[in-house]
Amino acid sequence: MSAHPTSRQFKDNASRAIADKQLTGNLKAVRQNFIDKRLKAVKELPEFEVLRESAKEIKNHTLAHLDLYLEKYEAKVRESGGHVHFARDAAEARQIALDICRKVGAKTVTKGKSMITEEVGLNAYLEANGIVPVETDLGEYIIQLRGEAPSHIIAPAVHLNKNQIESDFRRVHTHLDPARDLTEKTSLLTEARAVLRERFLAADVGITGANFLIAETGTSIIVTNEGNGDLTQILPKVHVVMASIEKMVPTLEDVSQILRLLARSATGQEMSCYTTFSTGPRRPGDVDGPEEYHVIILDNGRSAMLGGEFQDMLRCIRCAACMNHCPVYHQIGGHAYGWIYPGPMGSVLTPSLIGVDEAGHLPNASTFCGRCESVCPMKIPLPKMMRHWREREFERNLNPAVARYGLGFWAFFAKRPKLYAFSTRLAMKAMKLLGRSKGSFSMLLGVGAWTKYRDFAVPEGETFQAKWKRERGGK
């Protein structure tokens, strides 16, 4: 796993995030820039729901026969002159990448945006071994300058504003004119392009992720809006693709259907600006391309998800629609989740990869409003799987003692209907009597987590059970 996950400290992380007014202000961009655009793009595609069901079935079929498609993909890559490397865990994936770089004497590596390289901690590993990794996606480049992890899986720097980015550019780009004007977004973009262009030309190896791997042709696909991914893979002598096993799709026809969902769900576009297909190294007659083409396919705990309660999570195409619509993510951002994958998808995937003992708090960070499942293009039942993780957490006594004992206390009464009805009636009367002067409680025993931030209303009328009994005649 990547170094030092802090998912275990999620509550503290979230508290700090909520108290950070600049962060919560910056996160408004998630709601403003993604939700309405997605809705408009979906409405303009009448067959969107049909495509969702088809994409779900494509991925389910692939996962059911994943071993066969991995073998076919490997054979096709080798036919095209490329190399396939299988990595059981993060350590193997890092070492394979390092060995490839050392073989060609690489000093500088350019990288396209890749959550898998974030997951395995590749940048820090390359740096520790004397190789300089340079992120070329603008958002990833910004957070690399800041020494941060991504806050979002498609917009890594969404937690920052223009002034913060300007400050970072002036701090790092000290070779440029200190009097230059960086007040406009276009000036920041132009500066980043100029700095990165030199890195593209100097790089010995380019490393990208993959949105999809196509078994039929041995092709890897990247989807970008900046074109940096293309420069990363065609300019250096060696192109390395790092992807996880679930990125496999059987055919080009299959992936064409899923691509119609991806950009619409992610950014509200019909298609991203660049959808790049790479099949093997440069062939005779090609005007550009790498001399070597390597694909590192990572497991890192995913095969253990096959056939179990969390297999559906492997359908994820990393569009981020779930976090874009999540009210919890809107308030705390991605860093509070303490590892690489934030939001609802991270609340399911992270415990699967680093363990419920490390990430058991994440599935509790949900209102279960269901927005994540309703917008997921692959129809992943995220709330259902978060409930499964909550059950695992309870079974292993990992949730707080107050929660366990409180649930046990409630279960005692719930198993005794007459005692439960009597107790709730008595509690209602007592609360009415104690709270009649103010109409609400600013402090109340047993619900301190609620009254810490808001008042608790005094009950009105009778209990639900009493009303049900009265109106239904006791039935």
C-alpha positions, 0 to 999 in steps of 0.5 A, a space after each residue: 500500500 501507499 505510505 502512511 494511510 491516515 484513514 484510521 484518523 478519519 474523524 479527526 481529519 474530517 473535523 479539521 477539514 470542516 473547520 478550514 473555511 478556505 477549503 470548504 469555500 474551494 470545495 463549492 467548485 465541485 457542486 458548481 462544476 460537475 453536477 449540472 454539467 453531468 445532468 445536462 449531458 445525460 439528458 441529451 443522451 436518451 439511451 443513457 440508462 440502456 447504456 448503463 445496463 449494458 456497461 454493467 453487464 459487460 463488466 460483470 461478464 469480464 470479471 466472471 472470466 477475468 483470468 481468460 481475458 488477462 491471458 488473452 491481453 498478455 498474448 496480444 501485447 506480446 504479439 505487438 512487441 510489448 511486455 506484460 508484467 504482473 504484480 501481486 502487490 504495491 512493492 512488486 509493482 514499484 520494483 518492476 517500474 524501477 527495474 525498467 527505468 534502470 535498464 535504460 538508465 533513466 534519470 527523469 520520468 514523466 507521468 500522466 495522471 494515474 491513481 494506481 501509481 498513487 496507490 503504490 507510492 511510485 513517485 516517492 520510490 523513484 525519488 528514493 532511488 535517484 530518479 526524478 518523477 514529474 507529474 504532467 497533468 496540471 492538477 497532479 503537477 500542482 499537488 506535486 509541488 505542494 507535496 500533497 496527495 490528490 483530493 479528487 480522482 479526476 480533479 486532483 487540485 479541486 481543493 485549491 483556489 487560484 491564489 494558492 496555486 499562484 503562490 506555489 508557482 512563485 515559490 517553485 518557479 524561481 527561475 522566472 521573472 518575479 514581476 510576471 503577471 499570474 493573476 489570470 488562470 490562462 497565465 498559470 496554465 501557460 507557465 505550467 505548459 512552458 515548464 513542463 515542455 522542457 520536462 517532456 523533452 528530457 524524459 527517458 521514460 513515460 509512465 501512464 495509467 490506463 482507463 481501459 485495457 482491451 483484451 481483443 487487441 492488447 491496447 491500453 486507453 487513456 482519457 485526458 483533456 490536456 494532451 499531456 498523456 500523449 506527450 508522456 507516452 510518445 516522446 520518451 524511449 520507453 512507455 510504461 503503463 500501470 493499471 489494475 486488473 479490473 481495467 480489462 474490457 473484452 473488445 473495442 466494441 465493448 469499450 466504445 459503449 463504456 466511453 459514452 458513459 465515462 466523460 458524461 458522468 465525469 465532466 459532463 462532456 460527450 467525450 474527453 478532448 483526448 481518447 488515446 489508444 496505444 498498442 505496443 511500441 513504435 512499428 517500422 514506418 511510425 513517425 513517433 512512439 516509444 521504442 519499448 512498451 511495458 504494461 504492469 498489471 497490479 492485483 494488490 488485493 483485488 482478486 480477493 474481491 472477486 466472487 464476494 460481497 465487494 466484487 461490484 466495486 471492481 466495475 468502477 471506471 473512476 468517473 468520480 460521479 459518486 463523490 461529485 454528488 456526495 454531501 459528505 465529500 462536499 463538506 470535507 474534500 478528499 484528503 480527510 479520507 486518509 488515502 488515495 480514493 475518497 468519497 463513496 467509492 473510496 469508502 468501499 474500495 479503501 477497506 477492501 485494499 488496506 483492511 477494515 481495521 485501517 479504514 473502518 470509519 470510511 463506510 460510516 461517512 455516509 448519509 445513505 441518501 443514495 445519490 452515489 448509486 443513482 448517478 454511478 454509470 456502472 450501477 454500483 450499489 455503493 450504499 449496500 456495500 458500505 453497509 456490508 463494511 459496517 457489519 464487518 466493523 461491528 463483527 470485529 468490535 472495531 466500532 466505538 464502544 459507545 456505539 456497540 453498547 448503545 446498539 446493544 441497549 436498544 436491541 434489549 428493548 427492541 426484542 421486548 415490544 411491550 417494554 419498548 412501547 412503555 419506555 418510549 411513551 414514558 421517555 416522550 412524556 418526560 422530554 415534553 415536560 422537561 423541554 416545554 419552556 424552550 421547545 428544544 434541547 441544547 444538551 441531552 444525554 445520549 445524543 451529545 454528538 447531535 446537540 454539539 452542533 444543533 438543538 434537539 427538538 422536543 417531541 410533539 404528539 404521540 409515539 409512532 407505535 401509539 399512533 399506528 395502533 390507534 389508527 389501525 385499531 391495534 392491527 
